[in-house]
Amino acid sequence: MRLGINLGYWGLGMDADNIAVAQEADRLGYSVCWAAEAYGSDAATVLSYVAAKTERIDVGSAIFQIPARTPAMTAMTAATLDTLSGGRFRLGLGVSGPQVSEGWYGVKFDKPLARTREYVEIIRKAMSRERLVHEGATWTLPLPGGPGKPLKLTVHPVREHIPLYIAAIGPKNLEQTGEIADGWLGIFFAPEHAALSLEPLKAGRAKAGQTLDGFDLCPTVTISVGEDVKAAADSQRSYAALYIGGMGSKDKNFYNQLTRRMGYEQAADDIQEKYLAKDYAGAAAAVPHELIDATSLLGDTARIADRMQAYADAGVTTLTLAPAGFTLEERVLALRTGVQALERAGLAE
C-alpha cells in the first residue's frame, strides 16, 4: 500500500506550510500529493506550484470540479501539468454538489452520471491527440452550422495515458467510476463497511471486462497522532460535522447519505439538523466517536499501524492522509508517523 497526502484548500494563511508539507512528503517517499478546490483556491494553479517545488512525488487534483471547466479545457490543463511536472500528474474529477455547481458556476446540477461519462469520453479523445469530434447530450464538438472545425491537442503530454480518478460516493456513481476510470477517490471510508464502496466498483469494473487489479483505490482519511485516542477523535469532530451536516442541502448531501448507509441514521439526522441551524458545536458533539474512529487513523504509531493493516486488507492501494492538526509541526508529525506505521505494519512497498 502506498501513502498520499491531501493538502486540502489553499489561501487560508498556511500556504508556506503547505509547501513545506509537500516537500517533506516528497522526501519521505509519499506517492502523491493532492490539492482540492471548491469556491476559493483552484487546484490547477496550486498543483503547478507544488510540482515546481518538489522532485519525485506525483501531484493530483482531488478534485477538478466538472462544472468549472469544459472537458477540452481540462484536457489542456492535464496535458500541461503532466508536461511541466515531468510526468507526475494525476487527474481527479468530480461533479461537486448542487449548491456549488448552480450557485457558483451557474451550471445546472442535472444528470451528473451522464455528464461525467461524457466529460471523461471527451477528455480521453482530446488526450489521445485525435481530432476532437463529439456528439452528446451535453456537448457537441464542433458546434454545428458555424465556423468551428475539429481540432487536436497541440501539446504532447509526457505520458500517453494520464491516470484518471473520479470522486464518488453513491452506488451508481461508484459503479460508473469502476467502469470508466483508473482509480477512485473516496472519503469517510471504513474498512468494516468496505463493501458499500467496493461492490459497486467491482460491478463497474466487470462491465468494462476488468477486475479491481490495477485499479487504484484511494480514500482520504484524517490522521490524528497522540496517546489519547478520544482527544485525537475529538480534534476531527468539526471536520466530520461540516461534511455530514453542511456539505449540501437537507435533501441532497452525499456525505450524510453515506453516513446513513453505514448505519448511523439517527446521528446523521442530529448532525444535519444542528448544523443547518448553525449550532456548529452541537453538530460536532453529535458525531459518534465510533464513526470517527472507523473512518480515521487515531492514536500512537502502533494503533495507526493496526488500522492501516485493516485498510490494506480491505483492498486500499493508496491511503491518502489528511492531518487533523493546523500547525506545521503537527502535520509533519502526522506525515512521519504515517511512514513509521506503514513500515511497522509491513505494508511499505
Short mmCIF file of the C-alpha atoms (twelve columns), coordinates in Angstrom:
data_MODEL
# 
_entry.id   MODEL 
# 
loop_
_atom_site.group_PDB 
_atom_site.id 
_atom_site.type_symbol 
_atom_site.label_atom_id 
_atom_site.label_alt_id 
_atom_site.label_comp_id 
_atom_site.label_asym_id 
_atom_site.label_seq_id 
_atom_site.Cartn_x 
_atom_site.Cartn_y 
_atom_site.Cartn_z 
_atom_site.pdbx_PDB_model_num 
ATOM 1   C CA . MET A 1   0.000   0.000  0.000   1 
ATOM 2   C CA . ARG A 2   1.230   3.462  -0.899  1 
ATOM 3   C CA . LEU A 3   0.717   6.727  1.002   1 
ATOM 4   C CA . GLY A 4   -0.573  10.059 -0.240  1 
ATOM 5   C CA . ILE A 5   -1.050  13.472 1.347   1 
ATOM 6   C CA . ASN A 6   -4.034  15.773 0.849   1 
ATOM 7   C CA . LEU A 7   -3.214  19.457 1.221   1 
ATOM 8   C CA . GLY A 8   -6.869  20.496 1.034   1 
ATOM 9   C CA . TYR A 9   -7.665  24.105 0.167   1 
ATOM 10  C CA . TRP A 10  -5.215  26.989 -0.126  1 
ATOM 11  C CA . GLY A 11  -5.461  30.665 0.754   1 
ATOM 12  C CA . LEU A 12  -6.193  30.001 4.442   1 
ATOM 13  C CA . GLY A 13  -2.941  31.512 5.708   1 
ATOM 14  C CA . MET A 14  -0.963  28.248 5.592   1 
ATOM 15  C CA . ASP A 15  0.385   28.326 2.037   1 
ATOM 16  C CA . ALA A 16  4.062   28.338 3.053   1 
ATOM 17  C CA . ASP A 17  3.370   25.455 5.442   1 
ATOM 18  C CA . ASN A 18  1.576   23.564 2.656   1 
ATOM 19  C CA . ILE A 19  4.697   23.693 0.505   1 
ATOM 20  C CA . ALA A 20  6.808   22.527 3.444   1 
ATOM 21  C CA . VAL A 21  4.381   19.615 3.982   1 
ATOM 22  C CA . ALA A 22  4.533   18.688 0.286   1 
ATOM 23  C CA . GLN A 23  8.330   18.807 0.325   1 
ATOM 24  C CA . GLU A 24  8.511   16.653 3.464   1 
ATOM 25  C CA . ALA A 25  6.138   14.137 1.881   1 
ATOM 26  C CA . ASP A 26  8.373   14.133 -1.198  1 
ATOM 27  C CA . ARG A 27  11.438  13.489 0.973   1 
ATOM 28  C CA . LEU A 28  9.675   10.683 2.885   1 
ATOM 29  C CA . GLY A 29  8.701   8.859  -0.296  1 
ATOM 30  C CA . TYR A 30  4.975   9.575  -0.401  1 
ATOM 31  C CA . SER A 31  3.384   8.560  -3.683  1 
ATOM 32  C CA . VAL A 32  1.101   11.519 -4.404  1 
ATOM 33  C CA . CYS A 33  0.187   14.975 -3.166  1 
ATOM 34  C CA . TRP A 34  -3.420  16.048 -3.793  1 
ATOM 35  C CA . ALA A 35  -4.969  19.532 -3.782  1 
ATOM 36  C CA . ALA A 36  -8.660  20.423 -3.604  1 
ATOM 37  C CA . GLU A 37  -10.918 23.189 -4.896  1 
ATOM 38  C CA . ALA A 38  -14.421 24.379 -4.048  1 
ATOM 39  C CA . TYR A 39  -15.068 28.109 -4.482  1 
ATOM 40  C CA . GLY A 40  -11.767 29.519 -3.267  1 
ATOM 41  C CA . SER A 41  -8.342  28.391 -4.427  1 
ATOM 42  C CA . ASP A 42  -8.242  26.469 -7.700  1 
ATOM 43  C CA . ALA A 43  -6.365  23.195 -7.784  1 
ATOM 44  C CA . ALA A 44  -4.551  23.638 -11.104 1 
ATOM 45  C CA . THR A 45  -2.542  26.681 -10.016 1 
ATOM 46  C CA . VAL A 46  -1.691  25.083 -6.689  1 
ATOM 47  C CA . LEU A 47  -0.505  21.859 -8.315  1 
ATOM 48  C CA . SER A 48  1.754   23.669 -10.774 1 
ATOM 49  C CA . TYR A 49  3.409   25.417 -7.829  1 
ATOM 50  C CA . VAL A 50  3.747   22.209 -5.800  1 
ATOM 51  C CA . ALA A 51  5.206   20.397 -8.806  1 
ATOM 52  C CA . ALA A 52  7.814   23.148 -9.217  1 
ATOM 53  C CA . LYS A 53  8.821   22.838 -5.554  1 
ATOM 54  C CA . THR A 54  9.090   19.024 -5.420  1 
ATOM 55  C CA . GLU A 55  11.100  16.396 -7.270  1 
ATOM 56  C CA . ARG A 56  9.527   12.920 -7.200  1 
ATOM 57  C CA . ILE A 57  6.054   12.956 -5.688  1 
ATOM 58  C CA . ASP A 58  3.064   12.873 -8.038  1 
ATOM 59  C CA . VAL A 59  0.644   15.813 -7.934  1 
ATOM 60  C CA . GLY A 60  -3.077  15.216 -8.299  1 
ATOM 61  C CA . SER A 61  -6.360  17.098 -8.406  1 
ATOM 62  C CA . ALA A 62  -8.771  15.936 -5.737  1 
ATOM 63  C CA . ILE A 63  -10.719 17.241 -7.404  1 
ATOM 64  C CA . PHE A 64  -11.106 19.337 -10.533 1 
ATOM 65  C CA . GLN A 65  -14.803 20.228 -10.478 1 
ATOM 66  C CA . ILE A 66  -16.594 19.187 -13.651 1 
ATOM 67  C CA . PRO A 67  -18.905 22.240 -13.771 1 
ATOM 68  C CA . ALA A 68  -15.891 24.559 -13.509 1 
ATOM 69  C CA . ARG A 69  -14.284 23.722 -16.859 1 
ATOM 70  C CA . THR A 70  -15.195 22.427 -20.268 1 
ATOM 71  C CA . PRO A 71  -13.779 18.943 -20.844 1 
ATOM 72  C CA . ALA A 72  -11.402 20.242 -23.526 1 
ATOM 73  C CA . MET A 73  -10.035 22.816 -21.062 1 
ATOM 74  C CA . THR A 74  -9.496  20.069 -18.501 1 
ATOM 75  C CA . ALA A 75  -7.606  18.017 -21.097 1 
ATOM 76  C CA . MET A 76  -5.406  21.034 -21.854 1 
ATOM 77  C CA . THR A 77  -4.729  21.592 -18.148 1 
ATOM 78  C CA . ALA A 78  -3.940  17.923 -17.548 1 
ATOM 79  C CA . ALA A 79  -1.549  17.785 -20.509 1 
ATOM 80  C CA . THR A 80  0.171   20.985 -19.396 1 
ATOM 81  C CA . LEU A 81  0.554   19.889 -15.782 1 
ATOM 82  C CA . ASP A 82  1.880   16.497 -16.859 1 
ATOM 83  C CA . THR A 83  4.425   18.164 -19.110 1 
ATOM 84  C CA . LEU A 84  5.539   20.741 -16.537 1 
ATOM 85  C CA . SER A 85  5.836   18.117 -13.781 1 
ATOM 86  C CA . GLY A 86  7.785   15.649 -15.890 1 
ATOM 87  C CA . GLY A 87  5.002   13.053 -15.983 1 
ATOM 88  C CA . ARG A 88  3.840   13.339 -12.368 1 
ATOM 89  C CA . PHE A 89  0.220   14.460 -12.765 1 
ATOM 90  C CA . ARG A 90  -2.928  12.531 -11.800 1 
ATOM 91  C CA . LEU A 91  -6.311  13.830 -12.944 1 
ATOM 92  C CA . GLY A 92  -9.054  13.607 -10.321 1 
ATOM 93  C CA . LEU A 93  -12.577 14.679 -11.281 1 
ATOM 94  C CA . GLY A 94  -15.888 15.148 -9.511  1 
ATOM 95  C CA . VAL A 95  -19.290 16.692 -10.130 1 
ATOM 96  C CA . SER A 96  -19.151 18.808 -6.935  1 
ATOM 97  C CA . GLY A 97  -22.620 19.415 -5.474  1 
ATOM 98  C CA . PRO A 98  -25.768 21.311 -6.440  1 
ATOM 99  C CA . GLN A 99  -25.054 24.338 -4.249  1 
ATOM 100 C CA . VAL A 100 -21.613 24.961 -5.764  1 
ATOM 101 C CA . SER A 101 -22.478 23.873 -9.297  1 
ATOM 102 C CA . GLU A 102 -25.532 26.094 -9.559  1 
ATOM 103 C CA . GLY A 103 -24.640 28.827 -7.067  1 
ATOM 104 C CA . TRP A 104 -21.011 29.395 -8.035  1 
ATOM 105 C CA . TYR A 105 -20.643 28.146 -11.591 1 
ATOM 106 C CA . GLY A 106 -24.174 28.653 -12.877 1 
ATOM 107 C CA . VAL A 107 -24.273 25.093 -14.204 1 
ATOM 108 C CA . LYS A 108 -27.446 23.101 -13.665 1 
ATOM 109 C CA . PHE A 109 -26.839 20.067 -11.458 1 
ATOM 110 C CA . ASP A 110 -28.733 17.553 -13.532 1 
ATOM 111 C CA . LYS A 111 -27.856 14.101 -14.847 1 
ATOM 112 C CA . PRO A 112 -24.471 14.042 -13.053 1 
ATOM 113 C CA . LEU A 113 -23.692 10.467 -14.108 1 
ATOM 114 C CA . ALA A 114 -24.323 11.095 -17.805 1 
ATOM 115 C CA . ARG A 115 -22.414 14.370 -17.626 1 
ATOM 116 C CA . THR A 116 -19.418 12.665 -16.004 1 
ATOM 117 C CA . ARG A 117 -19.355 9.848  -18.560 1 
ATOM 118 C CA . GLU A 118 -19.460 12.289 -21.467 1 
ATOM 119 C CA . TYR A 119 -16.846 14.521 -19.829 1 
ATOM 120 C CA . VAL A 120 -14.445 11.591 -19.492 1 
ATOM 121 C CA . GLU A 121 -15.062 10.495 -23.086 1 
ATOM 122 C CA . ILE A 122 -14.135 13.937 -24.416 1 
ATOM 123 C CA . ILE A 123 -11.036 14.168 -22.219 1 
ATOM 124 C CA . ARG A 124 -9.844  10.755 -23.385 1 
ATOM 125 C CA . LYS A 125 -10.333 11.757 -27.038 1 
ATOM 126 C CA . ALA A 126 -8.512  15.045 -26.560 1 
ATOM 127 C CA . MET A 127 -5.641  13.464 -24.626 1 
ATOM 128 C CA . SER A 128 -5.160  10.863 -27.368 1 
ATOM 129 C CA . ARG A 129 -4.497  13.809 -29.723 1 
ATOM 130 C CA . GLU A 130 -7.118  12.719 -32.225 1 
ATOM 131 C CA . ARG A 131 -9.196  15.444 -33.851 1 
ATOM 132 C CA . LEU A 132 -11.949 16.273 -31.410 1 
ATOM 133 C CA . VAL A 133 -15.380 15.336 -32.691 1 
ATOM 134 C CA . HIS A 134 -18.175 14.567 -30.236 1 
ATOM 135 C CA . GLU A 135 -21.951 14.436 -30.296 1 
ATOM 136 C CA . GLY A 136 -23.617 14.080 -26.925 1 
ATOM 137 C CA . ALA A 137 -26.427 15.302 -24.732 1 
ATOM 138 C CA . THR A 138 -24.283 17.978 -23.072 1 
ATOM 139 C CA . TRP A 139 -21.520 18.793 -25.555 1 
ATOM 140 C CA . THR A 140 -21.316 18.820 -29.340 1 
ATOM 141 C CA . LEU A 141 -17.889 19.462 -30.864 1 
ATOM 142 C CA . PRO A 142 -17.535 21.262 -33.192 1 
ATOM 143 C CA . LEU A 143 -20.769 23.227 -32.872 1 
ATOM 144 C CA . PRO A 144 -22.900 22.572 -35.938 1 
ATOM 145 C CA . GLY A 145 -23.560 25.225 -38.569 1 
ATOM 146 C CA . GLY A 146 -20.707 27.507 -37.542 1 
ATOM 147 C CA . PRO A 147 -17.033 28.185 -38.247 1 
ATOM 148 C CA . GLY A 148 -15.715 25.614 -35.788 1 
ATOM 149 C CA . LYS A 149 -13.642 22.726 -37.069 1 
ATOM 150 C CA . PRO A 150 -12.253 19.570 -35.462 1 
ATOM 151 C CA . LEU A 151 -9.016  20.409 -33.653 1 
ATOM 152 C CA . LYS A 152 -6.448  18.289 -31.862 1 
ATOM 153 C CA . LEU A 153 -4.354  18.961 -28.804 1 
ATOM 154 C CA . THR A 154 -1.068  20.604 -29.759 1 
ATOM 155 C CA . VAL A 155 0.711   19.710 -26.517 1 
ATOM 156 C CA . HIS A 156 2.441   16.325 -26.315 1 
ATOM 157 C CA . PRO A 157 2.000   15.033 -22.745 1 
ATOM 158 C CA . VAL A 158 4.943   13.177 -21.228 1 
ATOM 159 C CA . ARG A 159 2.798   10.031 -20.943 1 
ATOM 160 C CA . GLU A 160 0.334   8.583  -23.399 1 
ATOM 161 C CA . HIS A 161 -2.068  7.806  -20.559 1 
ATOM 162 C CA . ILE A 162 -2.552  10.149 -17.582 1 
ATOM 163 C CA . PRO A 163 -4.244  8.319  -14.657 1 
ATOM 164 C CA . LEU A 164 -7.855  9.464  -14.291 1 
ATOM 165 C CA . TYR A 165 -9.677  9.236  -10.965 1 
ATOM 166 C CA . ILE A 166 -13.264 10.036 -10.037 1 
ATOM 167 C CA . ALA A 167 -14.546 11.063 -6.618  1 
ATOM 168 C CA . ALA A 168 -17.670 9.006  -5.990  1 
ATOM 169 C CA . ILE A 169 -19.904 8.238  -3.007  1 
ATOM 170 C CA . GLY A 170 -23.267 6.969  -4.222  1 
ATOM 171 C CA . PRO A 171 -23.695 3.393  -5.529  1 
ATOM 172 C CA . LYS A 172 -24.475 4.364  -9.134  1 
ATOM 173 C CA . ASN A 173 -21.594 6.823  -9.310  1 
ATOM 174 C CA . LEU A 174 -19.272 4.215  -7.798  1 
ATOM 175 C CA . GLU A 175 -20.305 1.662  -10.399 1 
ATOM 176 C CA . GLN A 176 -19.692 4.098  -13.240 1 
ATOM 177 C CA . THR A 177 -16.339 5.066  -11.722 1 
ATOM 178 C CA . GLY A 178 -15.254 1.438  -11.796 1 
ATOM 179 C CA . GLU A 179 -16.279 1.234  -15.429 1 
ATOM 180 C CA . ILE A 180 -14.666 4.401  -16.860 1 
ATOM 181 C CA . ALA A 181 -11.835 5.481  -14.523 1 
ATOM 182 C CA . ASP A 182 -8.378  4.304  -13.489 1 
ATOM 183 C CA . GLY A 183 -8.938  4.944  -9.805  1 
ATOM 184 C CA . TRP A 184 -11.370 6.032  -7.132  1 
ATOM 185 C CA . LEU A 185 -11.119 8.966  -4.718  1 
ATOM 186 C CA . GLY A 186 -13.036 8.114  -1.552  1 
ATOM 187 C CA . ILE A 187 -13.902 9.851  1.701   1 
ATOM 188 C CA . PHE A 188 -15.234 8.569  5.058   1 
ATOM 189 C CA . PHE A 189 -14.142 5.086  4.064   1 
ATOM 190 C CA . ALA A 190 -14.273 2.488  6.834   1 
ATOM 191 C CA . PRO A 191 -12.729 -0.952 6.266   1 
ATOM 192 C CA . GLU A 192 -15.632 -2.529 8.171   1 
ATOM 193 C CA . HIS A 193 -18.033 -1.057 5.608   1 
ATOM 194 C CA . ALA A 194 -15.792 -1.555 2.576   1 
ATOM 195 C CA . ALA A 195 -18.469 -3.444 0.643   1 
ATOM 196 C CA . LEU A 196 -20.571 -0.258 0.402   1 
ATOM 197 C CA . SER A 197 -17.939 1.136  -1.969  1 
ATOM 198 C CA . LEU A 198 -16.127 -1.885 -3.339  1 
ATOM 199 C CA . GLU A 199 -19.099 -3.917 -4.542  1 
ATOM 200 C CA . PRO A 200 -20.372 -1.177 -6.897  1 
ATOM 201 C CA . LEU A 201 -16.810 -0.510 -8.061  1 
ATOM 202 C CA . LYS A 202 -16.349 -4.217 -8.804  1 
ATOM 203 C CA . ALA A 203 -19.617 -4.247 -10.744 1 
ATOM 204 C CA . GLY A 204 -18.403 -1.344 -12.840 1 
ATOM 205 C CA . ARG A 205 -15.067 -2.998 -13.498 1 
ATOM 206 C CA . ALA A 206 -16.904 -6.141 -14.602 1 
ATOM 207 C CA . LYS A 207 -18.902 -4.067 -17.106 1 
ATOM 208 C CA . ALA A 208 -15.595 -2.981 -18.614 1 
ATOM 209 C CA . GLY A 209 -14.312 -6.577 -18.619 1 
ATOM 210 C CA . GLN A 210 -11.882 -5.790 -15.790 1 
ATOM 211 C CA . THR A 211 -11.302 -6.550 -12.131 1 
ATOM 212 C CA . LEU A 212 -10.023 -4.322 -9.346  1 
ATOM 213 C CA . ASP A 213 -6.465  -5.446 -10.159 1 
ATOM 214 C CA . GLY A 214 -4.568  -2.362 -11.268 1 
ATOM 215 C CA . PHE A 215 -7.414  -0.056 -10.206 1 
ATOM 216 C CA . ASP A 216 -6.238  2.462  -7.595  1 
ATOM 217 C CA . LEU A 217 -8.486  2.521  -4.519  1 
ATOM 218 C CA . CYS A 218 -7.531  5.817  -2.956  1 
ATOM 219 C CA . PRO A 219 -9.579  7.041  0.036   1 
ATOM 220 C CA . THR A 220 -8.584  10.099 2.027   1 
ATOM 221 C CA . VAL A 221 -8.517  9.510  5.792   1 
ATOM 222 C CA . THR A 222 -7.870  12.018 8.532   1 
ATOM 223 C CA . ILE A 223 -4.992  11.247 10.869  1 
ATOM 224 C CA . SER A 224 -4.521  12.499 14.408  1 
ATOM 225 C CA . VAL A 225 -1.467  11.378 16.379  1 
ATOM 226 C CA . GLY A 226 -1.448  11.125 20.172  1 
ATOM 227 C CA . GLU A 227 -1.708  8.790  23.135  1 
ATOM 228 C CA . ASP A 228 -5.250  9.921  23.975  1 
ATOM 229 C CA . VAL A 229 -7.497  8.340  21.329  1 
ATOM 230 C CA . LYS A 230 -10.599 10.207 22.490  1 
ATOM 231 C CA . ALA A 231 -8.817  13.552 22.244  1 
ATOM 232 C CA . ALA A 232 -7.489  12.583 18.816  1 
ATOM 233 C CA . ALA A 233 -11.029 11.807 17.680  1 
ATOM 234 C CA . ASP A 234 -12.435 14.990 19.190  1 
ATOM 235 C CA . SER A 235 -9.992  17.027 17.105  1 
ATOM 236 C CA . GLN A 236 -11.814 15.768 13.999  1 
ATOM 237 C CA . ARG A 237 -15.387 16.388 15.080  1 
ATOM 238 C CA . SER A 238 -15.758 19.750 13.338  1 
ATOM 239 C CA . TYR A 239 -14.439 18.303 10.076  1 
ATOM 240 C CA . ALA A 240 -16.927 15.420 10.165  1 
ATOM 241 C CA . ALA A 241 -19.804 17.698 11.144  1 
ATOM 242 C CA . LEU A 242 -19.064 20.068 8.267   1 
ATOM 243 C CA . TYR A 243 -19.363 17.316 5.688   1 
ATOM 244 C CA . ILE A 244 -22.183 15.281 7.224   1 
ATOM 245 C CA . GLY A 245 -24.195 18.303 8.266   1 
ATOM 246 C CA . GLY A 246 -23.308 21.147 5.968   1 
ATOM 247 C CA . MET A 247 -21.970 19.936 2.607   1 
ATOM 248 C CA . GLY A 248 -25.130 20.281 0.557   1 
ATOM 249 C CA . SER A 249 -28.788 20.881 1.260   1 
ATOM 250 C CA . LYS A 250 -31.019 18.988 3.661   1 
ATOM 251 C CA . ASP A 251 -32.346 16.864 0.821   1 
ATOM 252 C CA . LYS A 252 -29.095 16.332 -1.091  1 
ATOM 253 C CA . ASN A 253 -25.990 15.756 0.995   1 
ATOM 254 C CA . PHE A 254 -23.943 12.814 -0.327  1 
ATOM 255 C CA . TYR A 255 -21.853 12.541 2.856   1 
ATOM 256 C CA . ASN A 256 -24.940 12.445 5.029   1 
ATOM 257 C CA . GLN A 257 -26.400 9.698  2.851   1 
ATOM 258 C CA . LEU A 258 -23.177 7.690  3.145   1 
ATOM 259 C CA . THR A 259 -23.294 8.036  6.938   1 
ATOM 260 C CA . ARG A 260 -26.809 6.606  6.855   1 
ATOM 261 C CA . ARG A 261 -25.729 3.642  4.729   1 
ATOM 262 C CA . MET A 262 -23.069 2.909  7.342   1 
ATOM 263 C CA . GLY A 263 -25.795 2.529  9.958   1 
ATOM 264 C CA . TYR A 264 -25.713 5.940  11.637  1 
ATOM 265 C CA . GLU A 265 -29.160 7.176  10.557  1 
ATOM 266 C CA . GLN A 266 -30.085 8.935  13.806  1 
ATOM 267 C CA . ALA A 267 -26.674 10.548 14.142  1 
ATOM 268 C CA . ALA A 268 -26.872 11.764 10.535  1 
ATOM 269 C CA . ASP A 269 -30.232 13.404 11.303  1 
ATOM 270 C CA . ASP A 270 -28.953 15.020 14.500  1 
ATOM 271 C CA . ILE A 271 -25.742 16.333 12.945  1 
ATOM 272 C CA . GLN A 272 -27.535 17.819 9.941   1 
ATOM 273 C CA . GLU A 273 -30.344 19.365 11.977  1 
ATOM 274 C CA . LYS A 274 -27.911 21.095 14.307  1 
ATOM 275 C CA . TYR A 275 -25.517 22.170 11.574  1 
ATOM 276 C CA . LEU A 276 -28.202 23.712 9.385   1 
ATOM 277 C CA . ALA A 277 -29.488 25.547 12.471  1 
ATOM 278 C CA . LYS A 278 -25.941 26.969 12.837  1 
ATOM 279 C CA . ASP A 279 -25.365 25.052 16.062  1 
ATOM 280 C CA . TYR A 280 -21.910 24.001 14.901  1 
ATOM 281 C CA . ALA A 281 -20.691 22.966 18.351  1 
ATOM 282 C CA . GLY A 282 -23.771 20.813 18.839  1 
ATOM 283 C CA . ALA A 283 -23.323 19.235 15.408  1 
ATOM 284 C CA . ALA A 284 -19.706 18.377 16.203  1 
ATOM 285 C CA . ALA A 285 -20.723 16.875 19.561  1 
ATOM 286 C CA . ALA A 286 -23.339 14.726 17.804  1 
ATOM 287 C CA . VAL A 287 -20.769 12.901 15.659  1 
ATOM 288 C CA . PRO A 288 -20.355 9.421  17.186  1 
ATOM 289 C CA . HIS A 289 -16.861 8.557  18.367  1 
ATOM 290 C CA . GLU A 290 -17.234 5.158  16.692  1 
ATOM 291 C CA . LEU A 291 -17.813 6.799  13.304  1 
ATOM 292 C CA . ILE A 292 -14.701 8.961  13.603  1 
ATOM 293 C CA . ASP A 293 -12.626 6.012  14.769  1 
ATOM 294 C CA . ALA A 294 -13.867 3.828  11.901  1 
ATOM 295 C CA . THR A 295 -13.005 6.388  9.201   1 
ATOM 296 C CA . SER A 296 -9.746  7.820  10.604  1 
ATOM 297 C CA . LEU A 297 -6.289  6.988  11.871  1 
ATOM 298 C CA . LEU A 298 -6.120  7.795  15.577  1 
ATOM 299 C CA . GLY A 299 -3.619  7.253  18.354  1 
ATOM 300 C CA . ASP A 300 0.016   6.231  18.528  1 
ATOM 301 C CA . THR A 301 2.119   4.569  15.848  1 
ATOM 302 C CA . ALA A 302 1.154   1.035  16.869  1 
ATOM 303 C CA . ARG A 303 -2.577  1.736  16.795  1 
ATOM 304 C CA . ILE A 304 -2.324  3.547  13.467  1 
ATOM 305 C CA . ALA A 305 -0.298  0.636  12.038  1 
ATOM 306 C CA . ASP A 306 -3.063  -1.789 13.040  1 
ATOM 307 C CA . ARG A 307 -5.621  0.436  11.380  1 
ATOM 308 C CA . MET A 308 -3.516  0.717  8.220   1 
ATOM 309 C CA . GLN A 309 -3.461  -3.075 8.051   1 
ATOM 310 C CA . ALA A 310 -7.267  -3.046 8.093   1 
ATOM 311 C CA . TYR A 311 -7.305  -0.603 5.170   1 
ATOM 312 C CA . ALA A 312 -4.853  -2.744 3.224   1 
ATOM 313 C CA . ASP A 313 -6.875  -5.882 3.960   1 
ATOM 314 C CA . ALA A 314 -9.950  -4.096 2.618   1 
ATOM 315 C CA . GLY A 315 -8.155  -3.551 -0.703  1 
ATOM 316 C CA . VAL A 316 -6.936  0.041  -0.430  1 
ATOM 317 C CA . THR A 317 -3.917  0.625  -2.671  1 
ATOM 318 C CA . THR A 318 -3.187  4.301  -1.937  1 
ATOM 319 C CA . LEU A 319 -4.065  5.642  1.510   1 
ATOM 320 C CA . THR A 320 -4.172  9.438  1.426   1 
ATOM 321 C CA . LEU A 321 -3.647  11.146 4.768   1 
ATOM 322 C CA . ALA A 322 -5.281  14.412 5.819   1 
ATOM 323 C CA . PRO A 323 -3.559  15.584 9.051   1 
ATOM 324 C CA . ALA A 324 -6.017  16.915 11.616  1 
ATOM 325 C CA . GLY A 325 -3.588  19.491 13.019  1 
ATOM 326 C CA . PHE A 326 -3.168  23.001 11.685  1 
ATOM 327 C CA . THR A 327 0.422   23.735 12.708  1 
ATOM 328 C CA . LEU A 328 3.340   22.692 10.548  1 
ATOM 329 C CA . GLU A 329 4.744   20.639 13.407  1 
ATOM 330 C CA . GLU A 330 1.513   18.654 13.823  1 
ATOM 331 C CA . ARG A 331 1.244   17.997 10.104  1 
ATOM 332 C CA . VAL A 332 4.868   16.900 9.741   1 
ATOM 333 C CA . LEU A 333 4.452   14.611 12.771  1 
ATOM 334 C CA . ALA A 334 1.452   13.033 11.047  1 
ATOM 335 C CA . LEU A 335 3.464   12.511 7.847   1 
ATOM 336 C CA . ARG A 336 6.339   10.851 9.664   1 
ATOM 337 C CA . THR A 337 4.042   8.737  11.828  1 
ATOM 338 C CA . GLY A 338 2.283   7.572  8.675   1 
ATOM 339 C CA . VAL A 339 5.547   6.248  7.248   1 
ATOM 340 C CA . GLN A 340 6.544   4.642  10.542  1 
ATOM 341 C CA . ALA A 341 3.147   2.968  10.885  1 
ATOM 342 C CA . LEU A 342 3.236   1.703  7.297   1 
ATOM 343 C CA . GLU A 343 6.652   0.149  7.910   1 
ATOM 344 C CA . ARG A 344 5.561   -1.293 11.272  1 
ATOM 345 C CA . ALA A 345 2.610   -2.966 9.542   1 
ATOM 346 C CA . GLY A 346 4.919   -4.382 6.881   1 
ATOM 347 C CA . LEU A 347 2.994   -2.614 4.104   1 
ATOM 348 C CA . ALA A 348 5.679   -0.339 2.662   1 
ATOM 349 C CA . GLU A 349 6.465   -1.032 -0.993  1 
# 
